Amino acid sequence: MEKKRCCKVRRLKVVNIGLQGFAESLRKQGVKVAQVNWRPPRKLDSEIKNLLDELL
């Protein structure tokens, strides 16, 4: 007798935001991946900004 599945099995599709390594790992496993190259906005603390201004 054949077992019936309770849920329909679908292929996984992923949108990866940020680290390329995660997307590469998923692709190696046959997962369809869309990669978004995103970085958080840089916000410099005033003390760090002043130090960088002095160095540069």
WOSULCOR-V868400 format. One record per pair of residues at least 6 apart in sequence whose ideal C-beta (glycine too) atoms are under 8 Angstrom apart, sorted by the first residue. I is the first residue (numbers start at 1). J is the second residue. Records with the same first field share a line. If there is no record, write none. Layout:
I = J + J
This chain:
11 = 31 + 32
12 = 26 + 31 + 32
13 = 31 + 32 + 33 + 34
14 = 23 + 26 + 31 + 32 + 33 + 34
15 = 33 + 34 + 36
16 = 22 + 23 + 26 + 33 + 34 + 35 + 36
17 = 36 + 38
18 = 36 + 38 + 39
20 = 35
23 = 33 + 35
26 = 33
27 = 33
44 = 52
